[in-house]
Amino acid sequence: MSFLLLGLAVFLVDRVTKIITLTYLTIGDSTPLIKGVFHLTLVENRGGAFGLFKGVPIVFLIVSLVTLLLIIGLSQRIARRPAPFRISLGLIAGGAAGNLFDRIAFGHVIDFLDFRVWPVFNIADSAITIGVALLLWDTLNKKRLDSKDASDPV
């Protein structure tokens, strides 16, 4: 069940960074940490990833909730899976919980990490992205290993 602890850690780091950001910035404020490269810019994201699909916020609320319920509901099975799989689901669960909290509490997601060449995002978004990438890598790697094992003579 350590993957659930990872999810909790992601959720807490996401919450703390958003609380700090809300304490020091107002919507639209941007503070350069590395001028022209990395800024803290507070925005309200009413859509999904990268602000897409702003007109259907209920969809993201439902998807986040269902994702969390599935991961928690399957936690016994997940605990027996390989580490990359468990880590990926822990990251996804923590990120989903962080953004779900925002949607319920504020009606939008709080984004603040601004690299100026990418849409503004947050810790939860990062965890979800890394978790999905790790899950894809694990799945593709497993398929590659399975096909290699199947072609090796015994």
N, C-alpha and C positions, 0 to 999 in steps of 0.2 A: 504493500500500500504506500510505499515511499513516493510513487508518482503522484499521489494525492497531496502529499506534503510539498512536492515541487509545485503543484498547481496552487496551493495555498501561498507559498512563497512568492510566486509570480503575481498573484492577486494583491498581496500586501505591498510589494514593491511598486506595482502599478498605482495602487491607492495613494501611497505616501508621496510618490512623485507628482501625482495629480493634485494632491492637497497643497504641496509646496508651490506648484505652479499657480494654482488658483489664489494662493496667498499673496504672491508677488506680481502677478500679471492680470490685466483685464483683457477681455476679448479684443483681439486685433493687435495687442501689444507684441512687440518683437524685440528681444534682447540678444545682440550678437555675443556669442561666446568665442567664435572664431569668425571674424567679420567676413561676410560673403560666402562662408562655407557652412557654418553650423550656428543656428540661432534657436532660441527658445521663443516660439510664437504660439500664443494661445488662440485656438480656434474651436468652434463648436461644429462637430461633424454630425450632421443629421442623416447621413447616408451610411453606406457600408464602406468597404475597403476603398481608400483613396477618395472618399466622398461620393462614390457612385450610388445611384439608385436612391436619391434623397426623398422621393415621393412615397416610399414604402417602408417606413421605419418599423412597423409591426413585424415585418418579415424577419428583420435582423434580431429583434427581441425573441421571436419564436425559435429561430435557428439556434441562437445562443442557449436558450433554455433547454431545448431538446438535446443539443450537444452535451451540455453539462449533465442532464439527467441520464443520458445513455452511458456516459463515461462513469458516472457514479454507480449506476445500476449494474454495469458490467465490471466493476472494480475487482471482484474476486477472480474473474477470468483474466482480466488484464494483468493482474499481479503475477500470473504464471507465464506471461509472455516475455520475450527477450528484452533486454535493457533499452535498446534504441526505440522500440515500440512503446514501452512504458514512459520513457522520457518524453517522446513526442506527444503522447496523450496528456501527460502532466502539463506540458507547455500550452497545449491547445485549451485544456480545461481552465487553467489559470488566466489565460488571455480572454477566453470567452466570459469568464466570471467578472473580470475587470470591466470589460465593455458593457456587459449586461447590467452591472451595478450602475454605471453611468446612465444608460438608457432609462432605467427605472427611476433613479434619483433626479436626473436632470432633463430627461427627454432627448438627450443627444450624448455623443461620446466626446470626451475632452481629449484633444490632440495638442501636442506642444513641441515635439521634436522636429526641427525644420532644417533639412540639409540643402535647401534652396534648389535642388535639382530633382526633388521627389516630393510628393504631397506630404503634408504635415501628418505625423503619426504619434503613437505613444508606446509605452512598454508592453501593454497587452497586445497591440498589433504586432509588435516584434516577436513576442512569444508565440503567437498563432502562426506567423509566417515561418519561423524557425521550426516549430513543431510540425507543420504540414510538410516542409522540405525534408525534415528528418524521416517522417513517415513515408514519403515517396521514395527516398533513398533506401530505406530499410526494405520496402516492398520490392523495388527494382533489384536490389542486391540479392534478396531472397530468391526471386525468380531466376536470376542469373545463376546463383549457386545450385538451385534445384535442377535447372536444365543441364548444367555441367555434370552434376551427379548422375542424371539420367543417361547422359551420353557416355559416361565412363564405364568400361566393362568391369564386371565384378569378378 
